[in-house]
Amino acid sequence: MDSTIAMKRIEIVSDVEKLEEIAGLLADAGVRGYTVLKKAGGLGSRGTRSPDDVLWEEENVVIILACKEDQAAKIIKLIRPKLKEYGGMCLISDCEWVEGPAISY
């Protein structure tokens, strides 16, 4: 496929209260674009998070981005201590970026 670029896909799950801090870390790593999915639910090290529970105010957020391998290494270096501090999850996988008119990686 000559219309794609090999990239790393990064998915970060954390408390919504940490979104601004994580966005700052991504900016420090030179990230130029990402997607945020709020009100994510699930079960993890911080217990059950239910986006449908109106009485429970703790919400998860998922941040998804694609970047080159060297930038992924910078992100990991910055995010690892924070995840150890306040929990959450970071997944990294190989992906292919479909080339288009605007590049935001």
N, C-alpha and C positions, 0 to 999 in steps of 0.2 A: 504494500500500500504506500504509494509515494505521496499521498495527500494527507498523511498523518505524521505526527511527531511523537516519539517515545517520551513519556512523562511519568511522574509519580503522582498518584492520587492520594491525598491526605484527608482523612476524616477525623475530626476532633469532636468529642462529646464532653460537655461540661455543664456546670450550673449556668443559667442565664446571667446571673450576677457577675460572672467572670468574663462575659463576652467582650466588654470594653478592654480589659487587660489582655485577653488573647488577641484581639484585633491589633493592639499596640505591639505585641510580640511579632505578629505576622508582618506588620509594617517595618519593624526593626530588621526582619529577615529579607526585606525587599519584595514582599508579596504585593502584586498589583491588582489582584482580584480574587474573590471567594464568594461562596453562597452560604447564607445563614438560614437554617430551618429551626424555628422556635417551637416551643411546646412539644418537644420530643419526649416520649415515655419509654419505659423499659425497666429492667432489673439489672443492677450492677453493684459495685462495691459500696455505693452510698445508699443502697436499698432500692425500693420500688419507687418509680416516678410515674405518676398517672396524669397525663395532660387533661383528662376529663374530670378530675377531682377538683371541684370548686373551692373546697375548704383547705386543700393542701397547696400552699403557695410556692413550693420548691419546683422549679421547672428546669428541664434540660434544654440545651441548645446544641445543634449539630452544625459544624462549620466544615464545608467541603471545598477543596481547591485542588488544582493540578499545577505542578511545577517541575522544573528540571531537577535532576538528581542532586546537584551541588546545593541548590536552594533547599531541597528537602532535608539535607544534612544540617543546614543552618537552623531550620525550623525545629528539628528534633532536639538540637542542642539547647534551644531557648525554651521549648515547651516541656521537656522531660522534668526539670525541677519543679515546675508549677503543677504538673499532674501529680507528682509525688506529694506536694504540699496540700492540694485541695481535692484530689481525686479526679476522676474522669477517665477518658480513654482516647488514644490516638492510634489510628490504623493507617498503614502505608501500603499501597499496592501499585503494581505496574499498570499503566493505562496508555492509551493512544489518544492524542489530541487531534481532532479533525481540524485541519487548517481552514480558516475562514478570513473574512476581511479585517476583523479587529482581534488582535492578540492581547490577552490580559494576563498571561502568565509571567 
